[in-house]
């Protein structure tokens, strides 16, 4: 099927040119189906999964309708997690480069409420946030939605899983009745259907049937004694030798405990869960994404919206609460033509629960003996250097790279991913180069303090 270009839509020439510059050459199926209705100001129910191009679909729609001269909040995007909200905001800012002075704010927990209040006093055009924090600002009168003309619910089924439906309904009470509402969800449980009926006006329904190869994943199930779970996990690592792994636990406490036990066993592991402060979450996510950490031990909620490519292995340390959660977890591996591995642990008392997974494509195994793991270790290829300067200091990736390979004396081959945030820059550097790092780094004739994460 021939894919359409963005120039076929009623978009400004500057937006089409910018989309082309940032790599959006042709529309994905969900963009092709949804955008014409979005641009016609129709309410929309879209069935689309992560990675389908849905953010650009609603992003192009809301940005094309924006009145830049009207410095009031005109669009609100609600997301289930901080990570997804940040990801959406980043993509919107990329698309928004077609014009100047578009202000996009994120409102999520884990960031100072007063700092957000201060930013809101200077107004914005678009808010991207999580339901809880957005509702708190609405209740405190620091956020006003009277000029809102577009509301987007992104990954509505995830928000349902996380118990956000009541908060979403409360947020909507603050929004004008005359508005355009877009709802994007991978699945549509009954509660989402009811929500659609109550908040959308004569919506159009679209679904993108993406013709893509299914992830190629070898799925293994292991009956494991509770006392042997950590030993079994390390044995799996020793057998499969994955470059990187996400291990899913069902509780925050278990995440912390397992990460500690793995670290004590010479396996580089970090925990990710909802009790971490935002800066701690950023540190963990950056290290895992830039290959400075081999094993991420996470809860489902914390791992929503993670954009990790080329993941070798997923382990369900606890049996997932549903088959849908299982599919979502293991779908993070085996992408882009690579083969992935998933391993799921279950206890003897869970035999009935695990039966729903028993089919010809999955292997159910019992471990009779373990490999010798006494000398086994999983150490990262890179470490993360933190530079106390970022976008607010006008730093760019080229500046950082030039400094490290110039005065810093490093070879470009020793430097991996560079992530620049407002106040800090994270640089992945190959581990043997750690001895070459100095406390102060000269960038653009300015000294910046640096330290190793």
N, C-alpha and C positions, 0 to 999 in steps of 0.2 A: 504494500500500500504506500502511495506517495505521501510524504509528510509535508505539511504546509509551513510556509515561512511566516514569521511574525508580521512582515510587511503586508500580508493579506488581511490583517485586522485594522480596525480604525484606531490606530495609535499614531502619536506624533512621530515625525521623522527623526527627531533627536532621540526619542526613546528606542526606536527600532535600531538606530545606529549604535547606541550604547549596548543594547542587547547583543548585537553582532560582535561588538568589541570584547564583551565579557564571555563570549563563547556560546551564547544562545542562538544557534544558527536556524534550527527548525523546531517546531513545537512537538512536545511529547504527546502521547494520546490524551492524557487528562487535560493538558493545556488546550489542545485542539477542540476538545468537547466542551470544556468549561468556559474558556475565555469569551466566546461570542455572547453567551448568556450573562456573564459577569459584566461585560461592557454595555449590555442592554439594561443593566440595573435590575436583573431578575434575582430573586432569592434562589439559592442553590443547595441541593443535597448531592455531594460528590463522594463517590466511593473510590478511594485511592490510597495506596499504601505508601509508606516511607520510601523515598527514592524514585517516586513517579514523576517528580517535577511539580508537585502541588503548591509548594511555597511560591514558585515563580508564577503559577496560575493566579493565585489570589493577590500576590504582590504586584504583578503588572496591572491587574484590575484596579486595586485600590490606589496605586500611584498615578494611574492615568486619569483618575477622577478627582485627584487632590487639587485643591485651590491653595497654591503655595503662599499667596499673599494673605490668605486668611490664617493667621497664626493661632489656630484653635485645634483641639483634638478632633480629627475627622474620621479616624479609623482606629479600631481596637482589635487586636489579635490575641485570643486567649489560647495558651498552650499548657500541656500537663506538667512540664518540668522546666526548671531554670535553664538546663542545657539546651533544650529544644527552643526555648524563647530566645536565647542568645544566638543560636544557629539561624533562626528565622530573621532576627534583627540584622544579622550580618548580611544575609542574602538580600534583604530589602534595601540596605544601604548600597549594595553593589548596583542593584537595579536603579536606585534613585540617583545615580551619578549623572543621569541625562539632564538634570536641572540642579540649580544651586539652592542652598538654604532649606532643604527638607530636613526637619528635625524628627528623629526617631528615638524614643526612650524605652528602655526595658524596666518593668516593674516586677521584681521577683523577690521572694524571701531570701535571707542570707546576706542582704545588702542593707546598709543603714537606712532606716525609714526616713530619718531627718534629711539625709543626703538626697533621697528621692523627692521629698517634699520641696526642697530647695530647687531642684531641677524643674519640678512641675510649676513652680511660681513663674518661671520664664517661658512657660507653655511649650507645646510640641504639636506636631501634625499627626503623628502615629504613635500609639502605645502598643507594645508587645509585652505580655506578662502572664503570670500564673493567676488563676482565679482568686486564691486566698489573699495575695498581696494587693491585687487590683481592688478587691472588695474593701479591704482595710482603708485604702486611700479614699474610696468613695464614701465610706462611713465617716471618715475624719474630715470630709469636705476639701481634701487637698487635690482631688481629681474631679473634674467636671466633664460630663459627657453630653451636654445639651446641644453641642454642634456635631455630634457623631452622625455620620451617614452610612458607615459600613462597619459591621461586626463580623469577625471571622472566628469560628471555633475550629481549631486545628487539632487533629487526632482526638476527636470527641470520645471515641471508645476508650482510649487510655484515661481520659479525664473521668469517665464513668467508673473504670476499674479503681481509680484512686479516690473515689468518693466525692468528686467535685460538683456533682450535678446540682445540689442545693445552692452551692455558692455561685455557680453559673447563673442559675435562675435569679438569685439576688442581685447579681451584677446587672442583668438585663432589665431589672426594675428601674435602674438609674438611666437607661438608654431611651432615646426618643422612640416612639412607636413607629414613626415614619423613618425607616432606615432600610438598607439592604443587608441581608444576613446570609452568610456563606458557611456551610457546615461540611467539613472534610473528615472522613472517618474510613478506616480500613474495613471495619465490620459495623453492622447496624443491629445491635441487640434491641429488645423491646423498649427498654428505657430510653434509648436514643431516638427511636421512632416516636415515642410520646413527646420527647423534648422538641423534635422537629415540628410536630403538630402545633405545639403551644407557642413557638417563637418565630416560625417562618410563615410567609404570606405567599400562597400559591407557588410553591417552589418547583423548579425544574430538577429532575433527577438525572445525573450522568454517572457513568461508570467506565473506567478505562481498563480494557482487557489488554494488558501488556503482554505482548508476545516475546517472552524471554525464557531462556533455559532455566529450569529449576536449579536451585543450589545443589551441587553435588556433595552430599554429606554422608559419611559413614557413621551410622547411629548405633551406639553400644549402650546396653543397660547392664548394670552390675548389682547383684544383691550383696550388700556390705553390712558387716557388723559395725555397730556404732563405735566401738573401741578401735576399730581398724580403718576408720574412714580416712584419716590423715595419711596413714601409711599407704592405703590404696591409691589415694590421689597422687602422692609422690611417685609411687610405682608406675602409674599411668604416664606421668610426665617423663619418667626415665625410659619407658617403652616407646612412646610416640615422639618424644623430643620436639615438642612444638616451639616455635619461635616466640609466640605470645598466646595467652589464654585469658578468657574471662571465666571465672568460677562464680556461679550464682548461688547465693544462700537466701533463705527465706526471712532471716532476721538480722538486724543491725549488730547485735551482740555476737552472733556467730561469725559475721564478716570480720569484726575486729579480732576475735579469738583465732580464727583460721589464718588470717594474714600474719599474725604474730607467730603462730606455730610454723608456718612456712618459712618465715624469715629466720627462725631458729634452726631451720633445716637447710640453710644455704640456698634458699629459693627467694628471689627478689619479688616481693609481693606488696601491694598496697590495697587498703580497704576503701570502698566508696559506698556511702549510705547517707540517708537524710539528716543525720545528726551533725555532719561536718559543716563548718562555716564555709561561706562562699569561697574565700581565698584558699581554704584547704582543698575544696573540691576542684578548683582551678588547677592547683598544684598537682593533684593526683591525675586529673584528666590529661594535662599537658604531658606529664611523664609517660603515661601509657601510650598516648598517641604518637609521641616522638621517639618511642622505643628505648626510653630510659628506665622502663619498668616492664618486666616480662609477664607478670601475673596480676590481674585486677580481680579482687574479690568484692562482689557487688550485690546489692539487693536489686530487684526488678525496677522499683521506683527510681532509684538513683541512676540506673543504666538507660532510662528512657532518653531517646534523642541523641545517644552517643553516635558520633560519626567516625567509626573505626573501620578502616578498610583492611583487606588482606589478613583477617584474623584466622590463625591456624586451628584453634580449638575452643570449644565451649564445654564447660562441665556444669551439670546440674548437681550441685553438692547435696541439695535437697530435692525431692520430687516436686515438680511445679504444681500449683494449685489447680491448673486446668490445662487441657490440651492446647488451647490457644496461646497460653503463656509459654508452653514448651516450644511451640512453633516459632513464636516471636524470638525466644532466646537463641535457639540453634540457628535461626536464619541469619545470624551475624557472621557465621563462618561459611566457607564454600562459595564466596562471591566472585564475580568477574572471571568465571572459568576455572578458578582454583578449586582444589578438592579440600573439603573441610572435615573435621572430626567432632562429633559430639559424644559425650559420655554422661550417663545419668545414673546416680546412685539411688538405691531404694532399700528399705529395711524389710525384714521377713514379714512384719505385720502389715506392710503396704502391698502385699501380693495382689489383693483385690483391686486396689487403686491403679496399679501399674498395668493391669490387664488391658486397658484401653489402648495401650501403645503396642500391644503384641501383634505384629504382622510380619509378612515375609521380608520387608525391607529393613527391619531392625534386628540386631543380634542381642540375645539375652545370654549373658555369660556369668560363670562363677569363677572366682579367682582361687586357684588351688595353691599357687606359689607366687611369691613376689620377686622381682629382680633385686639384686643387691644394689641398694641406693646409698650405701655408706659414703661413697666418694662422689655421688651425683650432686650437681649444683646447677642452678639457672641464674646466671648473672647477665645483666643487660649489656648490649653492644655500646650504648651511649650513656653519658650522664647529662644532667640538665644544668646549664649555667644561667643564673638569673641576673639580669642587668637592671639596675634601678633607674630605668628611663624607658619611655615608650612613645605612643602616638602624641601625647601632650607635649613631648619634647621634640616633636617633628622627626623622630627616628624612623627610618625605613629599612627594609631587609638588606638592601644594597649597602647602606651605611654600616650596618652591623657586620655584614660579611666582609666588607672592605677593611674594616678595622681589625678584625680577628685574623685575616689572612695577610694584613700589612704589618702594622706595629705588633700585632699579637703573635706573629710568626707561625701561624697554623697553615696547613695545607687545606685547600678547599674541599678535598676528599674527606677530611676529618670532621667536617661540619654537616650536620643533618638539618632537621626541620627548625625553622625560626618562627616563633609566634610572638607578635607584637600586640600588647594590650595598651590601655591608656597610660598606665604608670610603670609597667614592667615589660621586659622582653625576656623570653625564654629561648635558649639556644641549645640544641642537642649537639654534643661533641663526643667523638669517640673516646671511650674510657681511657685508653693508654695516654691520652693527651692531658689528663687531669693535672699532671705536674707542671704543665706549661701555663696554667691559668694564673693571672695576677689579680690582686684585690681591686685595683682601679683600671678601668679600660677607657682609652681615649677614642671618642667618636665625634667626628665633626668639630675637632679642636676643643671638645669638652670632656671633662673627666666624669665617668659614671662608676659608682660603686658596683661591684659584682660579687656574687657568692654562689656556692654550689648547693643545689637543692638536695 
